[in-house]
Amino acid sequence: MIEYHGDSFDKKRACVRIQPMKTFLTLAVLLGFFTGSVAFGYWIWTELGEVEMSHHGWIALTLGAVMTFLVGAGLMSLVFYSHRRGYDDRANRPED
């Protein structure tokens, strides 16, 4: 909601009012995606029937999930590190 004051509006005040709603909607959508993926995974798991996974299968599944998380976290930390050190600025600067 943007509040008008005479001929102009207070952009800072408008952004402050919109920000909590954007955060709420973003979290709601992400929670919906997460809930949907968990429900789909559970449905697939139960539809498979009497399929059993060996001890080695559980180890492989666990290691795969942990390593995927670690690679994602490592790449995100490199993105933040690069941004804070200014490497992105140097890469996007046109050559003079």
N, C-alpha and C positions, 0 to 999 in steps of 0.2 A: 504494500500500500504506500503510495507516494503522497506526501502531504504538501499542498501548495500554500505558499505564503506570499500573497500578492501576485506579482508577475513571475516569480521564480519559485522553485521548490528546494527543500533542504535535502540534498542528495545523500549526505552522510546519515541523517536520521532515517531516510528511506531504506538505506542499505542495512542499518542496524535492525530494522523491523523485519526485513526479508530474510536475513541470514539464519535465524533459528528455524524458520520454515524450510529453507533449503537443506539444512542439516538434517532435520527430521525426515524429510522426504527421501533424501539420499540413504539414510540409515534404514528406513522402511523398505526401500527397494532392495537394498543389499540383503536385509534379513529375509525378504521374500524369496530372493534367488537362493539363498542358503537353505531355507526351509524346503523349497521345491527340489533342490538337488539331493538333500538328505532323504526326502520322501521317495524320490525316484530311485535312489540307490537302495533303499529298503525294499521297495517294490520289486526291483530286479533281483535282489538277493533272495527274497522269499519265493519268487517265481522259478528259481533254479531248482528248487526241490531239495532232494537229499544229496547235494554235492558237498563233499567234505574236503577241507584243505589240510594238507599235511603240515607238520611242524615247520618244515623248510618253506612252505608257501607263506605261512604267517610271518616268518622272518623276512622273506623277500618283500612282502607287502609293507611291513613296517619300515624296512630300510628304504624302500622306494618312496614312501610318504615323507620320511624324515629328510632324505636327501633332496627331494623336490622342494621342501620348505626351505632348507638351507641354501640351495642355489637361488631361489627367489629372494630370500632375505639378503644374500650376498650381493646380488645384482642391484637391489634397491639401495643398499648402503653405498655401492659405487656411484649410483645416480646422485644421491645426496652429497657424497664427498666431492664429486666432480662439480656440482652446482656451487657448493660453498667455497671451493678453491678457485672458481672462476674459469675452469677449463672450457665450459660451454661458451662463455663470452669470447674467448680467444678463437675457438673453432668457427664461430659464426661471423667473425669480423671480416669484412671484405679486405682484400689485399690492396695496399696503396701503391 
